[in-house]
């Protein structure tokens, strides 16, 4: 599929959008866009919000839509591409790295906090899908993040290393580690990084299915509803973007390695006394991640289940995304 559209949503006539960039503490340049309400008095200071996600998406997709909508409500907002993806730097492309992606949120705090019109004591994070886990992890070690909200939250470490609903057996987990270790030999010998699925599938006999593509270009008959949900966003006009990994490619085949080594949520209690808002769709296959993190997190915390919404509905369906609730959450806690 080809498209000349650079964004999956029209730019609101109420806001301005500006391309910016900054470096994280590893020296990787992060590409981002800042959204501001037109006519704001830049001699004053405003609360600011940072957005990223979903995992494998770019800032021209869901995170940009969230940034634009919350800018309309008076926040300074920033949507960014994580390291190695989209327009951001990193020599190897499409590497999924929980440590780097966690760092990228704090680097965005660095950038926003240096802007004269941003109140550095009123910076929050609104993250979507797989980047939500990295955002929560960032908040455990960065108290400059004063409040954090997530939508369709995914714990990618848990998902990749344990499977959907922790379904991998110990034997399967060992098979995955063996497979990834052998893949490293192949990459080292070839001098290039093969792409592959970040969640390793097994056949009916318990053997790894070695697939080297992401979402299919054509939806198969009787497809799993979860595949349909993702396909309808990433592979159709609704959400397709040529730089999105989920729309056009796949992660590097060895991406799962670091997710086995980097368990997120281990220090979730460190976010308290800062507040957490978790938003999930009633019909989302990922709902259990938000529910489990809610149980783990300390007060103050809140869980919102959106009636009749699937996982991807909360990417862009503004009639379902509870923006009023999100605005109130940040108004109440960024002060």
C-alpha positions as CSV (number, residue, x, y, z in Angstrom):
1,X,0.0,0.0,0.0
2,X,1.3,3.4,-0.9
3,X,0.2,6.7,0.5
4,X,1.1,10.4,0.2
5,X,-0.4,11.1,3.6
6,X,2.1,11.9,6.3
7,X,-0.4,11.8,9.1
8,X,-3.3,9.5,9.9
9,X,-5.4,12.4,11.2
10,X,-6.0,16.0,10.0
11,X,-4.3,18.8,11.7
12,X,-6.7,20.7,13.9
13,X,-7.2,24.4,13.0
14,X,-6.9,25.2,16.7
15,X,-3.3,24.0,17.2
16,X,0.2,24.4,15.7
17,X,2.6,21.6,15.1
18,X,6.4,22.0,15.2
19,X,9.1,19.4,14.4
20,X,11.8,19.3,17.1
21,X,14.6,16.9,18.1
22,X,16.7,16.2,21.1
23,X,19.2,13.5,22.3
24,X,18.7,10.9,24.9
25,X,21.5,10.2,27.4
26,X,23.0,7.6,25.0
27,X,23.4,10.3,22.3
28,X,20.6,9.0,20.0
29,X,18.7,11.8,18.4
30,X,14.9,11.6,19.0
31,X,12.5,13.1,16.5
32,X,9.4,14.6,18.0
33,X,6.6,17.1,17.3
34,X,5.3,19.7,19.7
35,X,1.6,20.7,19.6
36,X,0.4,24.0,21.1
37,X,-2.9,25.8,21.2
38,X,-2.8,28.7,18.8
39,X,-2.4,32.1,20.4
40,X,-1.0,31.0,23.7
41,X,1.0,33.5,25.6
42,X,4.6,32.1,25.6
43,X,5.6,34.5,28.4
44,X,3.6,32.2,30.7
45,X,4.2,28.6,31.7
46,X,1.9,25.7,30.9
47,X,1.5,22.1,32.0
48,X,3.0,19.7,29.4
49,X,2.3,16.1,28.4
50,X,4.5,13.6,26.6
51,X,3.1,10.9,24.3
52,X,4.4,7.8,22.5
53,X,3.2,4.4,21.3
54,X,1.9,2.1,20.3
55,X,4.8,-0.4,20.0
56,X,5.8,-0.3,16.4
57,X,3.9,2.9,15.6
58,X,5.2,6.4,14.8
59,X,4.3,9.9,16.0
60,X,2.2,10.5,12.9
61,X,-0.3,7.9,14.1
62,X,-2.0,7.4,17.5
63,X,0.4,9.4,19.7
64,X,0.1,12.4,17.4
65,X,-3.7,12.3,17.6
66,X,-3.6,12.2,21.4
67,X,-1.1,15.1,21.4
68,X,-3.2,17.2,19.1
69,X,-6.4,16.6,21.0
70,X,-4.8,17.4,24.4
71,X,-3.1,20.5,23.0
72,X,-6.6,21.7,22.0
73,X,-7.4,21.5,25.7
74,X,-4.5,23.7,26.7
75,X,-1.6,21.4,27.4
76,X,1.8,21.7,25.7
77,X,2.2,18.3,24.1
78,X,5.0,16.3,22.5
79,X,4.7,13.1,20.5
80,X,8.0,11.3,19.7
81,X,9.4,8.4,17.7
82,X,11.3,6.0,20.0
83,X,15.0,5.3,19.3
84,X,15.7,3.2,16.1
85,X,12.2,3.9,14.7
86,X,10.4,6.4,12.5
87,X,12.5,9.6,12.1
88,X,14.5,9.0,15.2
89,X,18.2,8.1,15.1
90,X,19.9,4.8,15.8
91,X,22.1,3.1,13.2
92,X,20.3,-0.3,13.3
93,X,16.7,0.2,12.4
94,X,13.6,-1.3,14.0
95,X,15.2,-2.5,17.1
96,X,12.8,-2.8,20.0
97,X,14.7,-1.9,23.2
98,X,12.9,-1.6,26.6
99,X,15.8,0.3,28.2
100,X,16.2,2.7,25.3
101,X,12.5,3.3,25.0
102,X,12.2,3.9,28.7
103,X,15.1,6.4,28.5
104,X,13.4,8.2,25.6
105,X,10.5,9.3,27.9
106,X,13.0,10.9,30.3
107,X,14.8,12.5,27.4
108,X,11.5,14.1,26.4
109,X,11.1,15.4,29.9
110,X,14.6,16.9,29.6
111,X,13.6,18.7,26.4
112,X,10.2,20.0,27.5
113,X,11.5,21.1,30.9
114,X,14.0,23.5,29.2
115,X,11.3,25.3,27.2
116,X,10.5,28.7,28.7
117,X,6.8,28.3,28.3
118,X,6.6,24.9,30.1
119,X,6.2,24.5,33.8
120,X,8.8,21.8,34.5
121,X,6.9,20.9,37.7
122,X,3.8,20.1,35.7
123,X,5.0,17.4,33.2
124,X,3.0,14.2,32.7
125,X,3.0,11.3,30.4
126,X,0.2,9.8,28.3
127,X,1.3,6.6,26.6
128,X,-0.4,4.1,24.4
129,X,-0.2,0.3,24.0
130,X,3.3,-1.2,24.2
131,X,5.1,2.1,25.0
132,X,2.9,2.4,28.1
133,X,5.0,-0.2,29.9
134,X,8.1,1.8,29.2
135,X,6.4,5.0,30.3
136,X,5.4,3.5,33.6
137,X,9.0,2.1,34.0
138,X,10.4,5.6,33.3
139,X,8.2,7.0,36.0
140,X,9.6,4.6,38.6
141,X,13.0,6.2,38.3
142,X,12.2,9.8,37.2
143,X,10.2,11.8,39.7
144,X,10.0,14.7,37.2
145,X,7.1,12.8,35.7
146,X,4.3,14.0,38.0
147,X,1.4,12.0,36.6
148,X,1.0,9.1,34.1
149,X,-1.9,7.8,32.1
150,X,-2.0,4.8,29.8
151,X,-4.4,3.6,27.1
152,X,-4.6,0.0,25.9
153,X,-1.5,-0.7,28.1
154,X,0.8,-3.6,27.2
155,X,3.7,-5.0,29.3
156,X,6.0,-5.9,26.5
157,X,8.5,-7.7,28.7
158,X,5.8,-10.0,30.0
159,X,4.2,-10.4,26.6
160,X,7.3,-11.2,24.7
161,X,9.0,-13.4,27.4
162,X,5.9,-15.2,28.7
163,X,3.4,-15.1,25.8
164,X,-0.3,-14.1,25.8
165,X,-1.7,-14.5,29.2
166,X,1.6,-16.1,30.3
167,X,0.9,-19.1,28.2
168,X,4.5,-20.1,27.5
169,X,5.7,-23.2,29.3
170,X,9.2,-23.3,30.8
171,X,10.2,-25.6,27.9
172,X,8.9,-23.1,25.3
173,X,10.7,-20.2,27.0
174,X,14.0,-22.2,26.8
175,X,13.2,-22.9,23.1
176,X,12.8,-19.2,22.4
177,X,16.1,-18.4,24.1
178,X,17.8,-21.1,22.1
179,X,16.3,-19.8,18.9
180,X,17.3,-16.2,19.7
181,X,20.9,-17.3,20.6
182,X,21.2,-19.1,17.2
183,X,19.8,-16.1,15.4
184,X,22.6,-14.0,16.9
185,X,25.1,-16.4,15.2
186,X,23.3,-15.9,11.9
187,X,23.3,-12.1,12.2
188,X,27.0,-12.1,13.3
189,X,28.0,-14.2,10.3
190,X,25.9,-12.3,7.7
191,X,26.8,-8.8,9.1
192,X,23.1,-7.7,9.0
193,X,20.1,-8.0,11.2
194,X,17.3,-10.3,10.1
195,X,13.8,-9.2,10.8
196,X,11.2,-11.3,12.5
197,X,8.2,-11.5,14.9
198,X,8.7,-10.0,18.3
199,X,6.3,-12.6,19.8
200,X,7.5,-16.1,18.8
201,X,4.7,-18.4,17.7
202,X,4.6,-22.2,18.1
203,X,2.9,-24.8,16.0
204,X,0.6,-27.6,17.3
205,X,3.6,-29.8,18.0
206,X,5.3,-27.2,20.2
207,X,7.9,-26.2,17.6
208,X,8.8,-22.6,16.9
209,X,7.3,-21.2,13.7
210,X,10.0,-19.1,12.1
211,X,8.2,-16.2,10.5
212,X,10.0,-13.1,9.2
213,X,7.2,-10.7,8.6
214,X,4.8,-8.6,10.6
215,X,1.1,-8.1,9.8
216,X,0.0,-9.7,6.5
217,X,-0.8,-7.5,3.5
218,X,-4.1,-9.4,3.0
219,X,-6.3,-10.5,5.9
220,X,-6.7,-14.3,5.8
221,X,-10.2,-15.9,6.0
222,X,-11.5,-16.6,9.5
223,X,-8.7,-14.5,11.0
224,X,-8.2,-14.3,14.8
225,X,-10.2,-11.2,16.1
226,X,-6.9,-9.8,17.6
227,X,-5.3,-9.9,14.2
228,X,-8.3,-8.3,12.7
229,X,-8.2,-5.5,15.2
230,X,-4.5,-4.7,14.5
231,X,-4.9,-5.2,10.7
232,X,-7.9,-2.8,10.6
233,X,-5.7,-0.1,12.1
234,X,-2.2,-0.6,10.6
235,X,-2.9,-2.0,7.2
236,X,-5.8,0.2,6.1
237,X,-6.2,3.8,5.3
238,X,-7.4,4.4,8.8
239,X,-3.9,4.0,10.4
240,X,-1.4,3.0,7.8
241,X,1.9,5.0,7.7
242,X,4.9,4.1,5.6
243,X,7.4,4.6,8.5
244,X,5.3,2.5,10.9
245,X,7.0,-0.9,11.6
246,X,3.6,-2.5,12.1
247,X,2.3,-1.1,8.8
248,X,5.3,-2.1,6.6
249,X,7.8,-4.3,8.2
250,X,8.8,-6.1,11.4
251,X,11.2,-5.7,14.3
252,X,14.7,-7.2,14.2
253,X,14.5,-10.9,14.9
254,X,16.6,-10.6,18.0
255,X,14.5,-7.9,19.5
256,X,13.0,-10.3,22.1
257,X,16.5,-10.8,23.7
258,X,16.4,-7.6,25.8
259,X,12.7,-8.1,26.8
260,X,13.7,-11.4,28.5
261,X,16.4,-9.5,30.4
262,X,14.5,-6.4,31.2
263,X,11.4,-7.1,33.3
264,X,9.2,-4.0,33.5
265,X,6.8,-3.3,36.4
266,X,9.3,-4.7,38.9
267,X,9.4,-1.3,40.7
268,X,5.8,-0.1,40.0
269,X,5.3,0.8,43.6
270,X,8.0,3.5,43.3
271,X,5.6,5.7,41.2
272,X,3.5,6.4,44.4
273,X,2.6,9.0,45.6
274,X,2.3,10.2,42.0
275,X,-1.0,9.1,40.4
276,X,-1.6,6.5,37.7
277,X,-4.6,6.3,35.4
278,X,-5.0,3.1,33.4
279,X,-7.5,3.0,30.5
280,X,-8.5,-0.2,28.7
281,X,-11.2,-1.3,26.4
282,X,-13.9,-3.7,27.7
283,X,-13.4,-6.0,24.7
284,X,-9.6,-5.6,24.5
285,X,-7.5,-8.7,24.4
286,X,-4.9,-6.7,26.4
287,X,-7.3,-5.6,29.2
288,X,-5.7,-7.9,31.7
289,X,-2.4,-6.0,31.6
290,X,-4.1,-2.8,32.8
291,X,-6.1,-4.8,35.4
292,X,-2.9,-6.5,36.7
293,X,-0.9,-3.3,36.9
294,X,-3.8,-1.6,38.7
295,X,-3.6,-4.4,41.3
296,X,0.2,-4.0,41.6
297,X,0.4,-0.2,41.7
298,X,0.1,1.8,44.9
299,X,-2.4,4.6,45.5
300,X,-3.3,7.0,44.0
301,X,-4.5,4.9,41.0
302,X,-7.5,4.6,38.8
303,X,-8.7,2.0,36.3
304,X,-11.2,3.0,33.6
305,X,-12.8,0.3,31.4
306,X,-14.3,1.8,28.2
307,X,-17.5,0.0,27.3
308,X,-17.6,-1.9,24.0
309,X,-14.0,-0.8,23.0
310,X,-11.4,-3.1,21.6
311,X,-7.6,-2.7,22.0
312,X,-7.1,-0.6,18.8
313,X,-10.3,1.4,19.3
314,X,-8.4,3.4,21.8
315,X,-5.8,4.3,19.2
316,X,-7.9,6.7,17.3
317,X,-11.6,6.5,17.9
318,X,-12.3,9.8,19.6
319,X,-15.9,9.0,20.4
320,X,-14.5,6.1,22.6
321,X,-11.3,7.6,24.0
322,X,-12.2,9.3,27.3
323,X,-10.5,12.6,26.6
324,X,-12.6,14.4,29.2
325,X,-11.4,11.9,31.8
326,X,-7.8,12.2,30.7
327,X,-7.9,16.0,30.8
328,X,-9.5,16.0,34.3
329,X,-6.8,13.6,35.5
330,X,-4.0,15.8,34.5
331,X,-5.7,19.0,35.6
332,X,-6.2,17.5,39.0
333,X,-2.7,16.2,39.4
334,X,-0.4,18.6,37.4
335,X,-0.5,21.5,39.8
